[in-house]
Amino acid sequence: MEALLLDILALLKQGESIDAPRLAALVRARNENVADVSKHLAKKRLFPFYLRVKTEDPARWSSWKIDADLEKRLLAVIQMKPRRTASGVATITVITKPWPCGSDCLYCPNDVRMPKSYLSDEPACQRAERNFFDPYLQVLSRLHALREMGHPTDKIELIVLGGTWCDYPEGYRIWFIRELFRALNDPLEQSADEAKRIRERYRSCGVESDAGTLAQNAKTEQERVTEGEATYNQAVSRLYGQHVGWRRISTVQTAAFAELESQHRLNECAKRRVVGLVIETRPENVTAGRLTHIRRLGCTKIQMGIQSLDKAILHDNNRAGDPESVARAFALARAFGFKIHAHMMANLYGASPESDLADYRRLTGEAAYRPDEVKLYPCALVDGTGLVRHFADGTWRPYEEDELIELLTRCVLTTPPFIRISRMIRDISARDIMAGNRKTNLRQLVEAAVARSEKPVGEIRYRELSTRNAAPETLELSVLPYRTANADEHFLQWTMESDGSRKIAGFLRLSLPHAAFVCAHRDELPAPLGDAMIREVHVYGKMAQLHDTSTGAQHLGLGRRLVEEACTIARNAGYHRINVISAVGTRAYYRNLGFTDCGLYQSRKL
């Protein structure tokens, strides 16, 4: 491995660039005369080897004569999956434990080993199950993987998935978030010992984490659910609610806010800071009280399962809620400052490509909705769901590939420039899909179709700077105003010309609440009349570590200038104070910009 690394360093010292094909050629050259395949070198082992030598054998590392500039160029070559942190942060997804669900949608998977709608073959679910669904262990596992791939881990976005968040007991919810922060706050050498202690506690209670054993234990219950002889909730209650080990372990899975807030304070200056915290729920469960609770946890974004805005389709798919509850949830969440991430599903029972497009245009175009992000993915047929009988009798069919790509292409082209389409597929294993899209590169196929259309694209993810470098002098600041049912929104964006289009290097979401809405809900809302709200500040490009510089757009002062422009807009519009829904790990940043801690937010007088 050292010989390969020295090959790379020699070329970099000569000023040569090494792209993926060149690196692959270097690897092949080193493996050419090695008959034993098990001894072949691989790119994925380069960064762990480099990190281990630098940490554990400084004399050897020093002999390689690597200065700061050379190290940056080296890491750019050996880092795995650089797009993982191209959005500016490292994302860690964790899964809550299986729990009864308050809904029973026609299309929803019923894997009794997982929270409702998730499948045990999904990568995040596999990681969760191996770690007893424990938040501390899940975070450590993901941190280790990110470090092995060469990604900085000092700016973290936590995404909490699983069952509907408010269905879980309050003590469990607070404990779960506390443990996420604790895993990031603990020094790595300490966290390894703590992880060992946590694992032993689960084992001593009789809780299993081996996938094969768990599959065997759940086999009978899974068969009963698949055959319609039992419900998902009944099976989960028997497997977990009545399980002696899970009942014992649940007694320690509870915490109070004071314990969580202590971890919050530690994270403000920790080496690995939380710059975003996301939970998911259903719009009919959104209330002002629940939003206050979620905000106290440190949450900054809410994912909501919308699926459709068509009442008939929602009814036919046994989906609770209606367009009115979605509008109410969006209005409240926006007033609380949350980023709104909507889930939409194409190809539901009773839908058509035409109705799906109309539904999507309504979601992104009507003032009652207009979320900030969208997961837009096709319905897939999974065994054990109510949709199976409709597939069997021909009343539902999956869209043909060309139909699906055309639909998603039209959706992308109609997306306003203040909305980001985060995903187009679920991480469902192809072997779990009975019918429907199995292509993991669906988004690439859609983007190829978008490119062929030669039409302008506003959607954020399509325009992200990604791993490109940013020259400050080429950036332009523009402001896009748009109206929602309860606020005037302003989308401030830094853009630059790249490859014939305007790439986005950073943005800010400013919300100016309507006086009528604030007055009508004065007893529910956390901010009074006359307060503006910054709901998000995000700078793209190569992730820069805290207190470091970057060849991307981070740490160029772009965020500060966006905030100052937002303050000017709010002041000119007659607002006398501005709040920001800061993440725990960004509180210090906003204090440096003149904001002070004020209840659920940080505030600054205008």
C-alpha positions as CSV (number, residue, x, y, z in Angstrom):
1,M,0.0,0.0,0.0
2,E,2.9,2.4,0.8
3,A,4.4,1.8,-2.6
4,L,1.1,2.8,-4.3
5,L,0.8,5.9,-2.1
6,L,4.4,6.9,-2.9
7,D,3.6,6.6,-6.7
8,I,0.7,9.0,-6.2
9,L,2.8,11.4,-4.2
10,A,5.6,11.4,-6.7
11,L,3.2,12.5,-9.5
12,L,1.6,15.2,-7.4
13,K,5.0,16.6,-6.4
14,Q,5.8,16.9,-10.1
15,G,2.7,19.0,-10.5
16,E,0.7,16.3,-12.4
17,S,-3.1,15.9,-11.9
18,I,-4.5,12.4,-11.1
19,D,-8.1,11.7,-12.1
20,A,-10.1,8.5,-11.5
21,P,-8.8,6.7,-14.7
22,R,-5.2,7.6,-13.9
23,L,-5.5,6.4,-10.3
24,A,-7.1,3.1,-11.6
25,A,-4.2,2.7,-13.9
26,L,-1.7,3.1,-11.0
27,V,-3.6,0.5,-8.9
28,R,-3.6,-2.0,-11.9
29,A,0.1,-1.5,-12.4
30,R,0.8,-2.4,-8.7
31,N,-1.5,-5.4,-8.9
32,E,-0.2,-6.7,-12.3
33,N,2.3,-9.3,-11.0
34,V,0.5,-10.2,-7.8
35,A,-1.2,-13.6,-8.4
36,D,-3.0,-13.8,-5.1
37,V,-6.1,-11.6,-5.6
38,S,-6.6,-11.3,-1.8
39,K,-3.4,-9.3,-1.8
40,H,-4.4,-6.8,-4.5
41,L,-4.4,-3.1,-3.6
42,A,-7.6,-1.1,-3.9
43,K,-8.4,2.6,-3.8
44,K,-10.8,2.2,-0.9
45,R,-7.9,1.1,1.3
46,L,-5.7,4.1,0.5
47,F,-7.2,6.6,2.8
48,P,-7.5,4.3,5.9
49,F,-3.9,3.4,5.4
50,Y,-2.8,7.0,5.1
51,L,-4.8,8.0,8.2
52,R,-3.5,5.1,10.2
53,V,0.2,5.9,9.4
54,K,-0.3,9.6,10.1
55,T,-1.9,8.9,13.4
56,E,0.0,5.9,14.7
57,D,3.4,6.2,12.9
58,P,4.4,9.9,12.7
59,A,8.0,9.1,11.9
60,R,7.0,7.1,8.8
61,W,4.5,9.8,7.8
62,S,7.2,12.5,8.2
63,S,9.5,10.6,5.8
64,W,6.9,11.1,3.0
65,K,7.5,14.9,3.2
66,I,3.9,16.0,2.9
67,D,3.1,19.6,3.5
68,A,-0.4,21.1,3.9
69,D,-0.8,21.9,0.2
70,L,0.3,18.4,-0.9
71,E,-1.9,16.8,1.6
72,K,-5.0,18.6,0.3
73,R,-4.2,17.5,-3.3
74,L,-3.5,13.9,-2.0
75,L,-6.8,13.7,-0.2
76,A,-8.7,14.9,-3.2
77,V,-7.3,11.9,-5.1
78,I,-7.8,9.1,-2.5
79,Q,-11.1,10.3,-1.0
80,M,-14.0,7.9,-1.6
81,K,-17.4,9.2,-2.9
82,P,-16.5,12.9,-2.8
83,R,-20.2,13.9,-3.5
84,R,-21.1,12.6,0.0
85,T,-19.9,15.9,1.5
86,A,-20.2,18.1,-1.7
87,S,-23.3,19.7,-0.2
88,G,-21.1,21.2,2.5
89,V,-21.9,18.8,5.4
90,A,-21.5,15.1,6.2
91,T,-24.9,13.4,6.6
92,I,-25.6,10.7,9.1
93,T,-28.9,8.8,8.9
94,V,-30.2,6.9,11.9
95,I,-33.3,4.7,12.3
96,T,-35.6,4.5,15.4
97,K,-36.7,1.2,16.7
98,P,-39.7,-0.7,15.4
99,W,-42.9,0.7,16.8
100,P,-46.7,0.4,16.0
101,C,-47.8,2.8,13.3
102,G,-50.9,5.0,13.4
103,S,-51.6,4.4,9.7
104,D,-51.8,1.4,7.3
105,C,-51.2,2.7,3.7
106,L,-52.0,0.5,0.8
107,Y,-48.4,0.7,-0.7
108,C,-46.5,0.7,2.6
109,P,-44.0,-2.2,3.3
110,N,-44.7,-4.3,6.4
111,D,-41.3,-5.5,7.3
112,V,-41.8,-6.5,11.0
113,R,-38.1,-6.1,11.7
114,M,-38.2,-2.4,10.9
115,P,-40.2,0.7,11.6
116,K,-43.2,1.0,9.3
117,S,-42.4,1.6,5.6
118,Y,-38.8,0.6,5.9
119,L,-37.1,-2.6,4.8
120,S,-34.4,-4.6,6.5
121,D,-32.3,-4.7,3.2
122,E,-32.0,-0.9,3.1
123,P,-28.4,0.2,4.0
124,A,-29.4,2.5,6.8
125,C,-31.7,-0.2,8.2
126,Q,-29.0,-2.8,8.1
127,R,-26.7,-0.5,10.0
128,A,-29.5,0.2,12.5
129,E,-30.3,-3.5,13.1
130,R,-26.6,-4.4,13.6
131,N,-26.5,-1.7,16.2
132,F,-29.7,-2.6,18.1
133,F,-31.3,0.5,16.7
134,D,-29.2,2.4,19.3
135,P,-28.6,6.0,18.3
136,Y,-25.1,6.2,19.9
137,L,-23.9,3.1,18.1
138,Q,-25.4,4.1,14.8
139,V,-23.7,7.4,14.8
140,L,-20.3,5.8,15.7
141,S,-20.7,3.3,12.9
142,R,-21.4,6.0,10.3
143,L,-18.6,8.2,11.6
144,H,-16.1,5.4,11.2
145,A,-17.3,4.8,7.6
146,L,-17.1,8.4,6.7
147,R,-13.6,8.7,8.1
148,E,-12.5,5.5,6.3
149,M,-13.7,7.2,3.0
150,G,-11.7,10.3,3.8
151,H,-14.5,12.7,4.6
152,P,-14.3,15.5,7.2
153,T,-16.8,14.8,10.0
154,D,-16.8,18.0,11.9
155,K,-20.0,19.4,10.4
156,I,-22.8,16.8,10.7
157,E,-26.4,16.8,9.5
158,L,-28.4,14.2,11.5
159,I,-31.4,12.6,9.8
160,V,-33.7,10.6,12.0
161,L,-36.0,8.2,10.1
162,G,-38.3,5.5,11.2
163,G,-41.9,5.5,12.3
164,T,-43.9,8.7,12.7
165,W,-41.9,10.7,15.3
166,C,-44.7,11.7,17.6
167,D,-46.0,8.1,17.8
168,Y,-43.0,7.3,20.1
169,P,-43.1,8.1,23.8
170,E,-41.7,11.6,24.7
171,G,-39.0,10.2,27.0
172,Y,-37.7,7.9,24.2
173,R,-37.7,10.8,21.7
174,I,-35.6,13.0,24.0
175,W,-33.3,10.1,24.9
176,F,-32.8,9.2,21.2
177,I,-31.7,12.8,20.3
178,R,-29.5,13.0,23.5
179,E,-27.6,9.9,22.5
180,L,-27.0,11.3,19.0
181,F,-25.4,14.4,20.4
182,R,-23.5,12.4,23.1
183,A,-22.0,10.2,20.4
184,L,-20.7,13.3,18.6
185,N,-19.5,15.0,21.8
186,D,-17.5,12.1,23.3
187,P,-13.8,11.9,22.3
188,L,-13.2,9.0,19.9
189,E,-11.0,7.1,22.3
190,Q,-13.8,7.3,25.0
191,S,-16.6,6.5,22.6
192,A,-15.1,3.1,21.7
193,D,-15.2,2.0,25.3
194,E,-18.7,3.4,25.7
195,A,-19.9,1.6,22.6
196,K,-18.6,-1.7,24.0
197,R,-20.5,-1.0,27.2
198,I,-23.7,-0.2,25.4
199,R,-23.5,-3.4,23.3
200,E,-23.0,-5.5,26.4
201,R,-26.0,-4.0,28.0
202,Y,-28.2,-5.0,25.0
203,R,-26.8,-8.5,25.0
204,S,-27.2,-8.9,28.7
205,C,-30.9,-8.0,28.3
206,G,-31.3,-10.7,25.6
207,V,-31.6,-8.3,22.7
208,E,-30.3,-9.8,19.4
209,S,-28.5,-7.9,16.6
210,D,-27.5,-10.7,14.1
211,A,-29.6,-10.3,10.9
212,G,-29.9,-14.0,10.3
213,T,-31.1,-14.8,13.8
214,L,-33.5,-11.8,13.7
215,A,-34.9,-13.0,10.4
216,Q,-35.5,-16.4,11.7
217,N,-37.1,-15.1,14.9
218,A,-39.5,-12.9,12.9
219,K,-40.2,-15.5,10.2
220,T,-43.6,-16.7,11.6
221,E,-44.9,-13.2,12.3
222,Q,-43.7,-11.9,8.9
223,E,-45.5,-14.7,7.2
224,R,-48.7,-14.0,9.1
225,V,-48.6,-10.3,8.1
226,T,-47.8,-11.1,4.5
227,E,-50.8,-13.5,4.3
228,G,-53.1,-11.0,6.0
229,E,-53.6,-13.1,9.1
230,A,-52.1,-10.4,11.4
231,T,-51.4,-6.6,11.1
232,Y,-48.0,-5.0,11.2
233,N,-48.9,-3.5,14.6
234,Q,-49.9,-6.8,16.1
235,A,-46.6,-8.4,14.9
236,V,-44.4,-5.6,16.2
237,S,-46.2,-5.6,19.5
238,R,-45.4,-9.3,19.9
239,L,-41.9,-9.1,18.7
240,Y,-40.8,-6.0,20.5
241,G,-43.5,-4.8,22.9
242,Q,-43.8,-8.2,24.6
243,H,-40.2,-9.2,24.3
244,V,-38.6,-9.4,27.7
245,G,-35.3,-8.0,26.6
246,W,-36.7,-5.1,24.7
247,R,-39.0,-4.3,27.7
248,R,-35.9,-4.3,30.0
249,I,-33.9,-2.1,27.7
250,S,-36.7,0.3,27.2
251,T,-36.5,1.3,30.9
252,V,-33.2,3.1,30.2
253,Q,-34.3,4.5,26.8
254,T,-35.8,7.7,28.4
255,A,-34.4,11.1,29.3
256,A,-35.4,14.6,30.3
257,F,-34.8,17.8,28.4
258,A,-32.2,19.0,31.0
259,E,-30.0,16.0,30.0
260,L,-30.3,16.8,26.3
261,E,-29.7,20.5,26.8
262,S,-26.5,19.7,28.6
263,Q,-25.3,17.8,25.5
264,H,-26.4,20.7,23.3
265,R,-24.1,23.1,25.2
266,L,-21.2,20.7,24.8
267,N,-21.8,20.4,21.1
268,E,-21.6,24.1,20.5
269,C,-17.9,23.9,20.7
270,A,-17.3,20.2,20.0
271,K,-15.0,18.8,17.3
272,R,-18.1,17.3,15.5
273,R,-20.9,19.8,15.5
274,V,-24.5,19.3,14.5
275,V,-25.4,21.8,11.8
276,G,-28.8,20.3,11.0
277,L,-31.2,17.9,12.6
278,V,-34.1,16.4,10.7
279,I,-37.1,14.3,11.8
280,E,-40.1,13.0,9.9
281,T,-43.8,13.0,10.6
282,R,-47.2,13.2,8.9
283,P,-48.9,16.5,8.3
284,E,-52.0,15.6,10.2
285,N,-49.9,15.2,13.3
286,V,-48.4,18.7,13.1
287,T,-49.5,21.1,15.9
288,A,-47.9,24.1,17.5
289,G,-47.2,22.2,20.7
290,R,-45.5,19.4,18.8
291,L,-43.4,21.9,16.8
292,T,-42.3,23.5,20.0
293,H,-41.2,20.1,21.3
294,I,-39.3,19.3,18.1
295,R,-37.6,22.7,18.1
296,R,-36.4,22.2,21.7
297,L,-34.8,19.0,20.5
298,G,-32.6,21.1,18.2
299,C,-34.5,20.2,15.0
300,T,-34.1,22.5,12.0
301,K,-36.0,20.5,9.2
302,I,-39.1,18.4,9.1
303,Q,-39.8,15.7,6.5
304,M,-43.5,15.2,5.9
305,G,-45.0,12.3,4.0
306,I,-47.5,14.0,1.6
307,Q,-47.5,11.3,-1.2
308,S,-50.4,13.1,-3.0
309,L,-52.7,16.1,-2.8
310,D,-55.5,14.3,-4.6
311,K,-58.2,13.5,-2.0
312,A,-59.5,10.5,-4.0
313,I,-56.1,9.0,-4.5
314,L,-55.3,9.5,-0.8
315,H,-58.6,7.7,0.1
316,D,-58.1,4.8,-2.3
317,N,-54.6,4.3,-0.9
318,N,-55.9,4.3,2.7
319,R,-53.7,7.3,3.4
320,A,-54.8,9.5,6.3
321,G,-54.9,13.3,5.9
322,D,-56.0,15.6,3.1
323,P,-54.7,18.7,1.2
324,E,-56.1,21.0,4.0
325,S,-54.1,19.3,6.7
326,V,-51.0,19.6,4.5
327,A,-51.6,23.3,4.0
328,R,-52.1,23.8,7.8
329,A,-48.9,21.8,8.6
330,F,-46.8,23.8,6.1
331,A,-48.1,27.1,7.4
332,L,-47.3,26.3,11.0
333,A,-43.9,24.7,10.2
334,R,-42.9,27.7,8.1
335,A,-44.0,30.1,10.9
336,F,-41.8,28.2,13.3
337,G,-38.9,28.6,10.9
338,F,-38.5,24.9,9.9
339,K,-37.3,23.8,6.5
340,I,-40.1,21.8,4.9
341,H,-39.2,18.6,3.1
342,A,-42.2,17.0,1.4
343,H,-42.4,13.3,0.2
344,M,-44.3,12.8,-3.0
345,M,-45.0,9.4,-4.6
346,A,-45.7,8.9,-8.2
347,N,-47.7,5.9,-9.6
348,L,-49.9,5.4,-6.6
349,Y,-53.0,3.2,-7.0
350,G,-55.5,5.3,-9.0
351,A,-52.9,7.8,-10.3
352,S,-51.7,8.4,-13.8
353,P,-48.6,10.2,-15.2
354,E,-50.9,13.1,-16.0
355,S,-52.5,13.3,-12.5
356,D,-49.0,12.9,-10.9
357,L,-47.7,15.9,-12.9
358,A,-50.7,18.0,-12.0
359,D,-50.2,17.0,-8.4
360,Y,-46.6,18.0,-8.4
361,R,-47.3,21.3,-10.1
362,R,-49.8,22.0,-7.4
363,L,-47.4,21.2,-4.6
364,T,-44.6,23.3,-6.0
365,G,-46.7,26.1,-7.5
366,E,-49.6,26.9,-5.2
367,A,-49.1,29.4,-2.3
368,A,-50.6,27.0,0.2
369,Y,-47.7,24.5,-0.2
370,R,-44.3,25.4,-1.9
371,P,-42.0,23.2,0.2
372,D,-38.2,23.8,0.3
373,E,-37.3,20.2,-0.6
374,V,-39.0,17.3,-2.2
375,K,-38.4,13.5,-2.3
376,L,-40.1,12.5,-5.5
377,Y,-40.0,8.8,-6.1
378,P,-42.1,6.1,-7.8
379,C,-44.3,3.6,-6.0
380,A,-42.8,0.1,-6.0
381,L,-44.7,-3.1,-5.4
382,V,-43.4,-4.9,-2.2
383,D,-44.8,-8.2,-1.0
384,G,-47.1,-8.1,1.9
385,T,-48.7,-4.8,1.0
386,G,-52.3,-4.1,0.1
387,L,-51.2,-3.1,-3.4
388,V,-50.4,-6.7,-4.3
389,R,-54.0,-7.6,-4.9
390,H,-54.5,-4.6,-7.2
391,F,-51.4,-5.7,-9.2
392,A,-52.8,-9.2,-9.4
393,D,-56.2,-8.2,-10.7
394,G,-54.8,-5.6,-13.1
395,T,-56.2,-2.5,-11.4
396,W,-52.7,-1.1,-10.7
397,R,-49.6,-1.4,-12.9
398,P,-46.1,0.2,-12.6
399,Y,-45.3,2.8,-15.2
400,E,-43.1,1.7,-18.0
401,E,-39.6,3.1,-17.8
402,D,-40.1,5.7,-20.6
403,E,-43.3,6.9,-18.9
404,L,-41.6,7.3,-15.6
405,I,-38.5,9.1,-17.0
406,E,-40.8,11.4,-19.0
407,L,-42.9,12.2,-15.9
408,L,-39.9,12.9,-13.7
409,T,-38.2,14.9,-16.4
410,R,-41.3,17.2,-16.7
411,C,-41.4,17.5,-12.9
412,V,-37.7,18.6,-12.8
413,L,-38.3,21.1,-15.5
414,T,-41.3,22.6,-13.7
415,T,-39.6,22.9,-10.3
416,P,-39.0,26.5,-9.2
417,P,-35.5,27.6,-8.4
418,F,-36.2,27.7,-4.6
419,I,-37.0,24.0,-4.4
420,R,-34.5,21.1,-4.2
421,I,-35.4,17.5,-5.3
422,S,-33.3,15.6,-2.9
423,R,-34.1,12.0,-4.0
424,M,-35.8,10.1,-6.8
425,I,-35.6,6.5,-5.5
426,R,-35.9,4.7,-2.2
427,D,-33.0,2.5,-1.1
428,I,-35.2,-0.6,-1.6
429,S,-33.3,-3.7,-2.7
430,A,-34.1,-4.9,-6.2
431,R,-34.9,-8.4,-4.7
432,D,-37.6,-6.8,-2.5
433,I,-39.4,-5.1,-5.5
434,M,-42.0,-7.4,-7.1
435,A,-42.8,-4.8,-9.8
436,G,-41.7,-1.2,-10.5
437,N,-38.5,0.7,-11.0
438,R,-35.4,-1.3,-10.0
439,K,-32.8,1.0,-11.5
440,T,-30.6,2.7,-8.9
441,N,-29.4,5.2,-11.4
442,L,-32.9,6.5,-12.2
443,R,-31.9,10.1,-11.4
444,Q,-29.0,10.0,-13.9
445,L,-31.4,8.7,-16.6
446,V,-33.8,11.6,-15.7
447,E,-31.0,14.2,-15.8
448,A,-29.8,12.8,-19.2
449,A,-33.3,13.4,-20.5
450,V,-33.4,16.9,-19.0
451,A,-30.1,17.7,-20.7
452,R,-31.5,16.4,-24.1
453,S,-34.5,18.7,-23.7
454,E,-32.1,21.7,-23.7
455,K,-34.6,23.6,-21.5
456,P,-33.4,25.7,-18.5
457,V,-33.5,24.0,-15.1
458,G,-34.1,25.9,-11.9
459,E,-34.2,23.0,-9.4
460,I,-31.5,23.4,-6.8
461,R,-29.8,20.0,-6.8
462,Y,-29.3,20.2,-10.6
463,R,-27.5,23.6,-10.1
464,E,-25.4,22.8,-7.0
465,L,-21.7,23.8,-7.2
466,S,-20.9,20.3,-5.9
467,T,-17.2,19.5,-5.9
468,R,-16.3,22.4,-8.3
469,N,-14.1,25.2,-7.1
470,A,-15.5,28.7,-6.5
471,A,-13.8,32.0,-7.3
472,P,-15.4,34.7,-5.2
473,E,-15.0,37.3,-7.9
474,T,-17.2,35.3,-10.3
475,L,-20.2,35.0,-7.9
476,E,-23.3,37.1,-8.2
477,L,-26.0,37.6,-5.5
478,S,-29.6,37.6,-6.6
479,V,-32.9,37.6,-4.7
480,L,-36.0,35.6,-5.8
481,P,-39.2,36.7,-4.0
482,Y,-42.2,34.4,-3.9
483,R,-45.4,34.3,-1.9
484,T,-46.8,31.5,0.3
485,A,-50.2,31.5,2.1
486,N,-48.8,33.0,5.4
487,A,-45.5,34.7,4.5
488,D,-43.5,36.5,1.8
489,E,-40.4,34.4,1.1
490,H,-37.1,35.6,-0.3
491,F,-34.6,33.1,-1.7
492,L,-31.2,34.7,-1.8
493,Q,-28.6,32.9,-3.8
494,W,-25.0,33.1,-4.9
495,T,-24.5,31.8,-8.4
496,M,-21.6,31.6,-10.9
497,E,-21.4,30.7,-14.6
498,S,-20.1,27.1,-15.1
499,D,-20.4,24.8,-18.1
500,G,-22.9,27.2,-19.8
501,S,-25.3,27.4,-16.8
502,R,-25.7,29.3,-13.5
503,K,-24.4,27.0,-10.7
504,I,-25.5,27.8,-7.1
505,A,-22.8,28.2,-4.5
506,G,-25.0,29.2,-1.5
507,F,-28.4,30.4,-0.5
508,L,-30.5,31.7,2.3
509,R,-34.3,31.4,2.9
510,L,-35.8,34.5,4.5
511,S,-39.4,34.4,5.6
512,L,-41.5,37.6,6.3
513,P,-44.7,36.4,8.1
514,H,-47.9,38.1,7.1
515,A,-49.3,40.2,9.9
516,A,-52.8,38.7,9.6
517,F,-51.5,35.1,10.1
518,V,-49.4,36.1,13.1
519,C,-52.3,37.9,14.8
520,A,-54.7,35.0,14.1
521,H,-52.2,32.5,15.7
522,R,-50.6,34.8,18.3
523,D,-51.2,32.2,21.1
524,E,-49.5,29.4,19.1
525,L,-46.5,31.0,17.5
526,P,-43.1,31.4,19.1
527,A,-42.3,34.8,17.5
528,P,-44.4,38.0,17.8
529,L,-45.6,40.4,15.2
530,G,-42.8,42.3,13.5
531,D,-40.2,39.4,13.6
532,A,-38.7,38.1,10.4
533,M,-37.2,34.5,10.2
534,I,-34.1,33.1,8.5
535,R,-35.1,29.5,7.9
536,E,-31.9,28.3,6.3
537,V,-28.4,29.3,5.3
538,H,-26.4,26.9,3.2
539,V,-23.1,27.2,1.3
540,Y,-22.2,24.5,-1.2
541,G,-19.0,23.1,-2.5
542,K,-16.2,21.0,-1.1
543,M,-16.7,20.7,2.6
544,A,-14.2,22.8,4.6
545,Q,-13.3,21.7,8.1
546,L,-14.1,24.1,11.0
547,H,-11.7,27.1,11.1
548,D,-10.2,26.0,7.8
549,T,-10.2,27.3,4.2
550,S,-11.7,25.5,1.2
551,T,-11.2,25.4,-2.5
552,G,-15.0,25.3,-2.7
553,A,-17.4,28.0,-1.7
554,Q,-17.2,27.4,2.1
555,H,-15.5,29.8,4.4
556,L,-15.4,32.6,1.9
557,G,-17.7,34.9,3.8
558,L,-20.7,34.0,1.6
559,G,-22.9,33.1,4.5
560,R,-22.2,36.3,6.4
561,R,-23.0,38.4,3.3
562,L,-26.3,36.5,2.8
563,V,-27.3,37.2,6.4
564,E,-26.5,40.9,6.1
565,E,-28.6,41.1,2.9
566,A,-31.5,39.3,4.5
567,C,-31.3,41.7,7.4
568,T,-31.5,44.7,5.0
569,I,-34.5,43.2,3.2
570,A,-36.4,42.6,6.4
571,R,-35.6,46.0,7.8
572,N,-36.7,47.7,4.6
573,A,-39.9,45.7,4.8
574,G,-40.7,47.1,8.2
575,Y,-39.6,44.2,10.5
576,H,-37.8,45.3,13.6
577,R,-36.2,41.9,14.6
578,I,-34.9,38.9,12.8
579,N,-34.7,35.3,14.1
580,V,-32.7,32.4,12.8
581,I,-33.5,28.8,13.4
582,S,-30.0,27.9,14.1
583,A,-28.7,24.3,14.6
584,V,-26.9,23.6,17.9
585,G,-23.5,23.5,16.2
586,T,-24.0,26.8,14.4
587,R,-25.0,28.9,17.5
588,A,-21.4,30.3,17.9
589,Y,-21.4,31.3,14.2
590,Y,-24.6,33.4,14.6
591,R,-23.4,34.9,17.8
592,N,-20.4,36.2,15.8
593,L,-22.9,37.8,13.4
594,G,-24.6,39.7,16.2
595,F,-27.3,37.3,17.1
596,T,-28.2,36.5,20.8
597,D,-29.8,33.4,22.2
598,C,-33.6,34.0,22.6
599,G,-35.7,31.0,23.5
600,L,-36.1,28.6,20.6
601,Y,-34.1,30.9,18.3
602,Q,-31.2,33.3,18.0
603,S,-32.3,36.9,17.4
604,R,-30.9,40.2,16.2
605,K,-32.5,43.7,16.3
606,L,-32.8,45.5,13.0
